[in-house]
Amino acid sequence: MPRRIMVAGRGEAAVRIARTLVEKGYHPLGIYTEKDEASPHRRYMLEEAKVSSYMDVKEIVEAALELGAEAVHPCYGFLENNPEFHREVARRGLVPIGPPPSLIEFTRDKPAVKTLAEKLDVPTLPWSIVDDDADLEEFARAHGYPLVLKPARGAWGRGIRVLWSEKDAEQLKTAVKEAEKLYGDRRIYVEPYMGSAKLLEVQVIGDGEKVIHLYEREASLQDDYLKTVIEAPSKTVSKELRDKLVGYAVAVGEALRLRNTATVEFLYDVRSRTLFLNEVNPGLSPEHVATEAVTGVDIVEKQVEAALYSALDLRQENISLNGWAFEAKVFNKKPFKGEPSSGVVKSYNEPAGLGVAVDSGVAAGLKLSEEYVLLAKVLAWGGSRATALGRLRRALSEMSIDGVQTNIPVLRELLALREIEEGVYTVRLLEEKRGELESKLREKMLLHSIVAVSLIEHGDRDARKTLMQGKLTPEAVAEESARVKRSAWFYYARLRERLRRR
């Protein structure tokens, strides 16, 4: 029975997977690069090897063999979606943990998935491959604007373009060139853009014959097509809608003869109350922890069991929903400029408490380059939606990362919106509220700066030191502001006590 499993990744994903391996008695083996020598994922590995890149298939497989690995988990991302990686692992006598390469290749082709769905009577939006302006014009005449262009093999939201009117049609040529560069496939397909849609996902697990669903989660809160906040289950989904949703997802999984795990994505038009299959993503996704929290199923454990033993010990009638979960994803994203922030993490404060859990790849000394990195996933669970949401808000108020800019300030303001409280948001919420959120953030930064300057004027050495060291970030100044409030409350309480005695 294989016990030594390489976790072929970094950061929070490697931490999440290694935790399950340790709990279940496996021996996690890891890899790291020179810039990740301070990465916390290394602490979870029994043994590890230094590599030049997390994307070099042959080097990673060689490292697995040198460490005596018997199986390899690709985490999520590039390796998970690379069928050649899974083939190379199998060719070298190791067990790849994840869906088979043939399934990965098929689901990467979005038009092929839509064609399969149509054969299964699973609804999809009208769509068409567009090779030139004439094709796009013909589709626009039939369906009108706005439209959305998507790469046929797109992933992680890269290369998607919304066409609001005929003036935007010229973006097709750019989209084709970008798709060829990013994915090696120049095909672009078009479909109507649904601004009033929610993004609903169903987690499914299969053994090649039987497919089990773990209910739905909602991933409508997105920032530049990056899924940012996830909740499970969805407040919008009624029992009738849920039966349709999971029925469609299981049907697709069975048609694919799903082995291991996958996420089946749907768009739900809140106006027409209609479901449309969007795509299928095989393997593990960063959003899976919200589903685990409300079902009690360790999805990584089931991945390992399906790969090593070709067995699935789950029964649909034993899966039920318990409580509510919210998950917030923390990126090294500049709040106003919409681009990644690079630098060295100087300090890191992680939230804790009842119902709160964090998968984190952050530690002091970690170097971040000019690329988006999922730094941490903050999970909050509660017996009710209100409790879970309150816990997530509290957790994010405690969290701070100094040295690089993150989307934490945006998450705090976003979760305070009425639309989130009531669960009536759609995929366009963040885009529609961007101006309002930026205004609130700027006001808070100004207030924090005023407090810091006031402290300095009154001879506060810590505030002056903070300013001189260049640490006057919103998070750092917020800590100074909180300290002043605590001091003010202390003196107010003492004064009140004196007046009471008098």
C-alpha positions as CSV (number, residue, x, y, z in Angstrom):
1,M,0.0,0.0,0.0
2,P,1.6,3.3,-1.1
3,R,2.5,5.6,1.8
4,R,5.0,8.1,0.4
5,I,3.1,10.8,-1.6
6,M,4.8,13.8,-3.2
7,V,2.9,17.1,-3.0
8,A,4.0,18.7,-6.2
9,G,3.2,22.3,-5.4
10,R,3.7,25.2,-3.0
11,G,2.0,27.6,-0.7
12,E,-1.5,27.2,0.7
13,A,-2.4,24.4,-1.7
14,A,0.5,22.2,-0.5
15,V,-0.3,23.0,3.1
16,R,-3.9,22.0,2.7
17,I,-3.1,18.7,1.0
18,A,-0.2,17.8,3.4
19,R,-2.5,18.2,6.4
20,T,-4.8,15.5,5.1
21,L,-1.9,13.2,4.3
22,V,-0.5,13.5,7.8
23,E,-3.9,12.9,9.4
24,K,-4.4,9.7,7.4
25,G,-1.0,8.3,8.1
26,Y,0.7,9.1,4.7
27,H,4.2,10.6,4.4
28,P,4.1,13.9,2.5
29,L,7.1,14.7,0.4
30,G,7.6,18.2,-1.0
31,I,9.4,20.5,-3.4
32,Y,10.5,24.1,-3.2
33,T,12.4,26.7,-5.2
34,E,15.1,29.1,-4.1
35,K,12.7,32.0,-3.7
36,D,10.4,29.8,-1.5
37,E,13.0,28.8,1.1
38,A,10.9,30.7,3.7
39,S,7.6,29.2,2.5
40,P,5.6,27.5,5.4
41,H,4.6,24.6,3.2
42,R,8.0,23.2,3.8
43,R,7.3,22.6,7.5
44,Y,4.7,20.0,6.5
45,M,6.9,17.8,4.4
46,L,8.7,14.7,5.8
47,E,11.4,15.1,3.1
48,E,11.8,17.6,0.3
49,A,13.8,18.4,-2.8
50,K,14.9,21.7,-4.3
51,V,13.7,22.3,-7.9
52,S,14.2,25.1,-10.4
53,S,10.5,25.5,-11.3
54,Y,7.1,24.3,-10.2
55,M,6.2,23.8,-13.9
56,D,9.1,21.5,-15.1
57,V,7.4,18.2,-15.4
58,K,10.5,16.0,-15.9
59,E,12.4,17.7,-13.0
60,I,9.5,17.2,-10.6
61,V,9.0,13.6,-11.5
62,E,12.8,12.9,-11.1
63,A,12.6,14.6,-7.7
64,A,9.7,12.3,-6.7
65,L,11.7,9.3,-7.7
66,E,14.8,10.4,-5.8
67,L,12.7,10.9,-2.7
68,G,11.2,7.5,-3.0
69,A,7.6,8.7,-3.6
70,E,5.0,6.1,-4.7
71,A,2.3,8.6,-5.7
72,V,2.2,12.3,-6.7
73,H,-0.5,14.9,-6.0
74,P,-0.3,17.9,-8.4
75,C,-2.1,20.3,-6.0
76,Y,-4.2,22.6,-8.2
77,G,-3.2,24.8,-11.1
78,F,-0.8,24.2,-13.9
79,L,0.3,20.6,-13.2
80,E,-3.2,19.5,-12.3
81,N,-4.5,20.7,-15.7
82,N,-1.5,19.3,-17.7
83,P,-2.3,15.8,-19.0
84,E,1.3,15.3,-19.9
85,F,2.3,15.6,-16.2
86,H,-0.1,12.8,-15.3
87,R,1.2,10.6,-18.1
88,E,4.8,11.2,-17.2
89,V,4.1,10.3,-13.5
90,A,2.4,7.0,-14.7
91,R,5.2,6.3,-17.2
92,R,7.8,6.4,-14.4
93,G,5.8,3.9,-12.3
94,L,4.2,6.4,-9.9
95,V,0.5,6.8,-9.2
96,P,-0.9,10.2,-10.3
97,I,-3.6,11.5,-7.9
98,G,-6.4,13.1,-9.9
99,P,-8.6,12.5,-13.0
100,P,-7.1,10.6,-15.9
101,P,-5.3,12.5,-18.7
102,S,-8.0,11.8,-21.2
103,L,-10.7,13.5,-19.0
104,I,-8.4,16.5,-18.5
105,E,-7.9,16.9,-22.2
106,F,-11.6,16.6,-23.0
107,T,-12.8,19.0,-20.3
108,R,-10.2,21.6,-21.3
109,D,-12.0,21.9,-24.6
110,K,-15.0,24.0,-23.5
111,P,-17.0,23.7,-26.8
112,A,-16.6,19.9,-26.6
113,V,-18.1,20.0,-23.0
114,K,-21.0,22.1,-24.2
115,T,-21.7,19.7,-27.1
116,L,-21.8,16.8,-24.6
117,A,-24.2,18.7,-22.4
118,E,-26.6,19.4,-25.3
119,K,-26.6,15.6,-26.0
120,L,-27.6,15.0,-22.4
121,D,-30.3,17.7,-22.5
122,V,-28.4,19.7,-20.0
123,P,-29.1,23.4,-20.9
124,T,-26.3,25.6,-22.2
125,L,-26.3,29.2,-23.4
126,P,-26.3,29.7,-27.2
127,W,-22.7,29.6,-28.4
128,S,-20.6,29.4,-31.5
129,I,-17.0,29.2,-32.6
130,V,-16.1,32.6,-34.2
131,D,-13.2,32.6,-36.7
132,D,-13.6,36.1,-38.0
133,D,-15.7,39.3,-37.9
134,A,-18.4,37.8,-40.1
135,D,-19.0,35.0,-37.7
136,L,-19.2,37.4,-34.8
137,E,-21.6,39.7,-36.7
138,E,-23.9,36.8,-37.5
139,F,-24.1,35.7,-33.9
140,A,-24.7,39.3,-32.8
141,R,-27.6,39.7,-35.2
142,A,-29.2,36.6,-33.7
143,H,-28.6,37.3,-30.0
144,G,-27.7,40.9,-29.6
145,Y,-25.2,42.6,-27.3
146,P,-23.6,42.3,-24.8
147,L,-21.6,39.2,-25.7
148,V,-18.6,37.5,-24.2
149,L,-15.6,36.0,-26.0
150,K,-13.9,33.0,-24.3
151,P,-10.9,31.0,-25.3
152,A,-11.8,27.4,-26.2
153,R,-9.2,26.1,-23.8
154,G,-9.3,29.0,-21.3
155,A,-8.6,28.7,-17.6
156,W,-8.6,30.9,-14.5
157,G,-10.6,33.6,-16.4
158,R,-7.6,34.6,-18.5
159,G,-8.5,35.9,-22.0
160,I,-12.2,36.6,-21.4
161,R,-13.6,39.7,-23.0
162,V,-17.0,41.3,-22.7
163,L,-18.3,43.1,-25.9
164,W,-20.9,45.7,-24.8
165,S,-21.7,46.9,-28.3
166,E,-20.7,46.6,-32.0
167,K,-17.8,49.0,-31.3
168,D,-16.1,46.3,-29.2
169,A,-16.1,43.7,-32.0
170,E,-12.6,44.6,-33.0
171,Q,-11.4,42.8,-29.8
172,L,-11.9,39.5,-31.5
173,K,-8.5,39.6,-33.3
174,T,-6.7,40.4,-30.1
175,A,-8.5,37.6,-28.3
176,V,-7.5,35.1,-30.9
177,K,-3.8,36.1,-30.6
178,E,-3.9,36.0,-26.9
179,A,-5.6,32.6,-26.8
180,E,-2.9,31.1,-29.1
181,K,-0.2,32.6,-26.9
182,L,-1.7,31.5,-23.6
183,Y,-3.2,28.1,-24.5
184,G,-1.7,27.1,-27.9
185,D,-5.2,27.1,-29.4
186,R,-6.5,30.1,-31.3
187,R,-10.2,29.0,-31.2
188,I,-12.6,31.6,-29.6
189,Y,-16.2,31.0,-28.9
190,V,-18.9,33.6,-28.2
191,E,-22.1,33.5,-26.1
192,P,-24.5,36.0,-24.6
193,Y,-23.1,37.9,-21.6
194,M,-25.3,37.4,-18.5
195,G,-24.9,40.3,-16.2
196,S,-27.7,39.1,-13.9
197,A,-26.2,35.7,-13.4
198,K,-24.9,33.8,-10.4
199,L,-22.1,31.3,-10.7
200,L,-23.1,28.0,-9.0
201,E,-20.7,25.0,-8.7
202,V,-21.4,21.4,-7.9
203,Q,-18.6,19.3,-6.4
204,V,-18.7,15.7,-7.8
205,I,-16.6,12.6,-7.1
206,G,-16.6,9.4,-9.1
207,D,-15.0,6.0,-9.3
208,G,-15.4,5.6,-13.1
209,E,-19.0,4.3,-12.7
210,K,-20.7,5.8,-9.7
211,V,-20.8,9.6,-9.3
212,I,-21.6,11.3,-6.0
213,H,-22.4,15.0,-5.5
214,L,-21.6,17.2,-2.5
215,Y,-24.2,19.8,-3.2
216,E,-23.6,23.3,-4.5
217,R,-21.5,26.3,-3.5
218,E,-21.7,29.8,-4.9
219,A,-18.7,31.6,-6.4
220,S,-20.4,34.7,-7.9
221,L,-18.1,37.2,-6.0
222,Q,-15.3,37.7,-8.5
223,D,-12.6,40.3,-9.0
224,D,-11.3,40.4,-12.6
225,Y,-12.7,36.8,-13.0
226,L,-10.8,35.6,-10.0
227,K,-13.2,33.9,-7.6
228,T,-12.8,35.8,-4.4
229,V,-15.6,34.9,-1.9
230,I,-17.4,31.5,-1.9
231,E,-20.3,30.4,0.2
232,A,-21.9,27.0,0.6
233,P,-24.7,26.3,0.2
234,S,-26.1,29.1,-2.0
235,K,-28.9,31.2,-0.4
236,T,-30.5,31.5,-3.8
237,V,-31.0,27.8,-4.4
238,S,-34.3,26.3,-3.5
239,K,-34.9,22.6,-3.1
240,E,-36.4,22.4,-6.6
241,L,-33.5,24.3,-8.1
242,R,-31.0,22.1,-6.2
243,D,-32.5,18.9,-7.5
244,K,-32.0,20.2,-11.0
245,L,-28.5,21.5,-10.4
246,V,-27.1,18.3,-8.8
247,G,-29.1,16.1,-11.3
248,Y,-27.4,17.9,-14.3
249,A,-24.0,17.7,-12.6
250,V,-24.2,14.0,-11.9
251,A,-25.5,13.3,-15.4
252,V,-22.4,15.1,-16.9
253,G,-20.1,13.3,-14.5
254,E,-21.5,9.9,-15.4
255,A,-21.3,10.7,-19.1
256,L,-17.6,11.6,-18.6
257,R,-17.1,8.3,-16.6
258,L,-15.6,10.6,-13.9
259,R,-12.8,9.1,-11.9
260,N,-11.6,11.2,-9.0
261,T,-13.0,14.7,-8.5
262,A,-14.4,17.6,-10.6
263,T,-16.4,20.8,-10.3
264,V,-19.4,21.3,-12.7
265,E,-20.1,25.0,-13.1
266,F,-23.4,26.6,-13.9
267,L,-24.7,30.1,-14.6
268,Y,-28.0,30.9,-13.1
269,D,-30.0,33.8,-14.5
270,V,-31.8,35.3,-11.5
271,R,-34.3,37.1,-13.8
272,S,-35.4,34.1,-15.9
273,R,-34.6,31.6,-13.2
274,T,-32.8,29.5,-15.7
275,L,-29.7,27.2,-15.4
276,F,-27.0,26.9,-18.0
277,L,-23.9,24.7,-17.9
278,N,-20.8,26.8,-18.0
279,E,-17.8,24.4,-17.9
280,V,-16.3,21.4,-16.1
281,N,-13.1,21.6,-14.1
282,P,-11.5,18.3,-13.2
283,G,-9.4,17.8,-10.1
284,L,-9.2,19.8,-6.9
285,S,-10.2,23.5,-6.8
286,P,-9.3,26.2,-4.3
287,E,-13.0,26.5,-3.5
288,H,-13.4,23.0,-2.2
289,V,-12.9,23.8,1.5
290,A,-16.3,25.5,1.7
291,T,-17.9,22.3,0.5
292,E,-15.9,20.2,3.0
293,A,-17.1,22.5,5.8
294,V,-20.8,21.9,5.2
295,T,-20.6,18.2,4.2
296,G,-17.9,16.9,6.5
297,V,-16.3,15.1,3.5
298,D,-12.5,15.4,3.2
299,I,-12.2,15.8,-0.6
300,V,-8.4,15.4,-0.6
301,E,-8.8,12.1,1.3
302,K,-11.3,10.9,-1.3
303,Q,-9.0,11.9,-4.1
304,V,-6.2,9.8,-2.7
305,E,-8.4,6.8,-2.1
306,A,-9.9,6.9,-5.6
307,A,-6.3,7.1,-7.1
308,L,-4.7,4.5,-4.9
309,Y,-7.5,2.0,-4.4
310,S,-9.9,2.7,-7.3
311,A,-12.7,2.8,-4.7
312,L,-15.2,5.3,-3.5
313,D,-16.8,4.6,-0.1
314,L,-19.4,7.3,-0.2
315,R,-23.1,6.8,-0.5
316,Q,-25.3,9.6,-1.7
317,E,-27.9,9.1,1.0
318,N,-25.2,9.6,3.7
319,I,-24.2,13.1,2.4
320,S,-26.1,16.0,3.9
321,L,-25.7,19.7,4.5
322,N,-24.7,21.0,8.0
323,G,-24.6,24.7,8.6
324,W,-23.1,27.4,6.4
325,A,-19.6,28.2,5.2
326,F,-17.9,31.3,3.7
327,E,-14.4,31.2,2.2
328,A,-12.4,34.3,1.3
329,K,-9.3,34.1,-0.9
330,V,-6.4,36.5,-0.2
331,F,-4.3,37.5,-3.1
332,N,-1.2,39.8,-3.4
333,K,-3.4,42.2,-5.3
334,K,-3.1,46.0,-5.2
335,P,-6.6,47.4,-4.2
336,F,-6.8,50.3,-6.6
337,K,-4.6,49.3,-9.6
338,G,-5.8,45.7,-10.1
339,E,-2.3,44.3,-10.5
340,P,-0.1,42.0,-8.4
341,S,2.0,43.4,-5.6
342,S,5.6,42.1,-5.2
343,G,8.0,42.3,-2.3
344,V,9.0,40.5,0.9
345,V,6.5,39.7,3.6
346,K,7.7,41.5,6.7
347,S,5.1,40.3,9.2
348,Y,2.0,38.1,9.1
349,N,-0.9,37.8,11.5
350,E,-3.4,35.0,11.0
351,P,-7.0,34.9,12.4
352,A,-8.3,32.2,14.7
353,G,-11.2,31.4,16.9
354,L,-14.4,29.4,16.9
355,G,-15.5,28.3,13.4
356,V,-12.5,29.9,11.7
357,A,-9.7,28.0,9.8
358,V,-6.9,29.2,7.5
359,D,-4.9,27.4,4.8
360,S,-1.9,29.7,4.4
361,G,1.2,29.9,2.3
362,V,2.4,33.1,4.0
363,A,5.3,33.6,6.4
364,A,7.7,36.4,7.2
365,G,10.5,36.5,4.7
366,L,8.5,35.0,1.9
367,K,9.4,36.7,-1.5
368,L,6.6,37.4,-3.9
369,S,7.3,38.3,-7.5
370,E,5.2,40.1,-10.1
371,E,2.5,37.4,-10.5
372,Y,-0.8,36.7,-8.7
373,V,-0.5,34.3,-5.9
374,L,-3.2,32.8,-3.8
375,L,-1.7,33.6,-0.4
376,A,-4.3,32.2,1.9
377,K,-7.9,30.8,2.1
378,V,-9.9,32.0,5.2
379,L,-12.8,29.7,6.0
380,A,-15.6,30.6,8.4
381,W,-18.3,28.1,9.4
382,G,-21.5,28.6,11.4
383,G,-24.8,26.9,12.2
384,S,-26.5,29.7,10.2
385,R,-25.5,31.9,7.3
386,A,-25.5,35.0,9.6
387,T,-23.1,33.4,12.0
388,A,-20.7,32.2,9.3
389,L,-20.7,35.6,7.6
390,G,-20.1,37.4,11.0
391,R,-17.2,35.1,11.7
392,L,-15.6,35.7,8.3
393,R,-15.9,39.5,8.8
394,R,-14.3,39.2,12.2
395,A,-11.5,36.9,10.9
396,L,-10.6,39.4,8.1
397,S,-10.5,42.3,10.6
398,E,-7.8,40.3,12.6
399,M,-5.8,39.4,9.5
400,S,-2.8,41.5,8.4
401,I,0.1,41.0,5.9
402,D,2.8,43.6,6.0
403,G,5.4,44.1,3.2
404,V,3.1,43.5,0.2
405,Q,-0.3,44.9,-0.7
406,T,-3.3,42.4,-0.6
407,N,-7.0,42.4,-1.3
408,I,-7.8,42.1,2.4
409,P,-9.1,45.8,2.7
410,V,-11.3,45.2,-0.3
411,L,-12.7,42.0,1.2
412,R,-13.6,43.8,4.4
413,E,-15.6,46.5,2.6
414,L,-17.1,44.0,0.2
415,L,-18.5,41.8,3.0
416,A,-20.1,44.8,4.6
417,L,-22.4,45.4,1.6
418,R,-26.2,45.0,2.0
419,E,-26.2,42.7,-1.1
420,I,-23.9,40.2,0.7
421,E,-26.0,40.3,3.8
422,E,-29.1,39.5,1.9
423,G,-27.5,37.1,-0.6
424,V,-28.8,39.0,-3.7
425,Y,-25.5,39.6,-5.4
426,T,-24.5,38.5,-8.9
427,V,-21.2,38.1,-10.8
428,R,-21.2,41.9,-11.5
429,L,-21.4,43.1,-7.9
430,L,-17.8,43.9,-7.4
431,E,-17.5,45.6,-10.8
432,E,-20.7,47.7,-10.1
433,K,-19.5,48.6,-6.6
434,R,-15.9,49.2,-7.4
435,G,-16.1,53.0,-7.2
436,E,-18.0,53.0,-4.0
437,L,-15.6,50.5,-2.4
438,E,-12.5,52.5,-3.5
439,S,-14.1,55.7,-2.1
440,K,-14.6,54.0,1.3
441,L,-11.1,52.6,1.3
442,R,-9.6,56.0,0.5
443,E,-11.6,57.7,3.2
444,K,-10.3,55.1,5.8
445,M,-6.7,55.5,4.6
446,L,-7.0,59.2,5.0
447,L,-8.5,58.9,8.5
448,H,-5.7,56.4,9.5
449,S,-3.1,58.8,8.1
450,I,-4.6,61.7,10.1
451,V,-4.5,59.6,13.3
452,A,-0.9,58.6,12.6
453,V,0.2,62.3,12.0
454,S,-1.7,63.3,15.2
455,L,0.2,60.7,17.2
456,I,3.5,61.9,15.8
457,E,2.7,65.5,16.6
458,H,2.0,64.4,20.2
459,G,5.4,62.8,20.4
460,D,4.4,59.1,20.0
461,R,7.7,57.4,19.3
462,D,6.2,54.2,18.0
463,A,4.1,56.1,15.4
464,R,7.2,58.1,14.3
465,K,9.3,55.0,14.1
466,T,6.5,53.3,12.0
467,L,6.5,56.3,9.6
468,M,10.3,56.5,9.3
469,Q,10.6,52.8,8.5
470,G,8.1,53.2,5.7
471,K,5.5,51.0,7.3
472,L,2.6,53.4,6.9
473,T,0.3,50.9,5.2
474,P,-3.4,50.9,5.8
475,E,-3.0,47.9,8.0
476,A,-0.1,49.4,10.0
477,V,-1.9,52.7,10.6
478,A,-5.1,50.8,11.5
479,E,-3.2,49.1,14.3
480,E,-2.1,52.5,15.6
481,S,-5.7,53.8,15.4
482,A,-6.9,50.8,17.3
483,R,-4.3,51.4,20.0
484,V,-5.5,55.0,20.4
485,K,-9.1,53.8,20.7
486,R,-8.1,51.3,23.4
487,S,-6.3,54.0,25.4
488,A,-9.2,56.4,25.0
489,W,-11.6,53.8,26.3
490,F,-9.3,53.0,29.3
491,Y,-9.3,56.7,30.4
492,Y,-13.0,57.0,29.8
493,A,-13.7,54.0,32.0
494,R,-11.5,55.5,34.8
495,L,-13.2,58.9,34.6
496,R,-16.6,57.2,34.7
497,E,-15.6,55.2,37.7
498,R,-14.5,58.4,39.5
499,L,-17.7,60.2,38.7
500,R,-19.7,57.2,40.0
501,R,-17.9,57.3,43.3
502,R,-18.5,61.0,43.7
